[in-house]
Amino acid sequence: MRVVPAEAFAEAWERAYKDSVTEPIERKAQFLLETVGPRIATAALGLSDARQLKRWAAEPGTEPREHVVALRFDALYRVARAISAVYSPAVAARFLRSANPQLGDDAPLAILASAETSKEITRVLAAGRAFLEG
């Protein structure tokens, strides 16, 4: 396992947050499709198939209609972006689909997919941050 300076974790987390707020949705959707792939991203967002995610990536100005899907989308982007920056896209994908002790051994993507409140989504963000901080 490679050694990463502690400040890299905080920097990656802060950058991911800023990008989640400032980047257009089409760039964020494209990033998710390229980084964690359509199946993981679709599952984490609680969507039935990847068509909607691909539409957000291809058509500027389109975005999630449901507030909770938008919250899931931003959280997924933040976690994938930060972990990819510090480790790799493959590690980000594994983090999302692996049992996580901070989430009662549920996978972050399963928690996101069923999340209906910002409190549930915040649990995934906290788990992502804890993973980075090691």
Secondary structure, 3 states (H helix, E strand, C coil): CCCCCHHHHHHHHHHHHHHHHHCCHHHHHHHHHHHCCHHHHHHHHCCCCCHHHHHHHHCCCCCCCCHHHHHHHHHHHHHHHHHHHHCCHHHHHHHHHCCEHHHCCECHHHHHHHCCCHHHHHHHHHHHHHHHHC
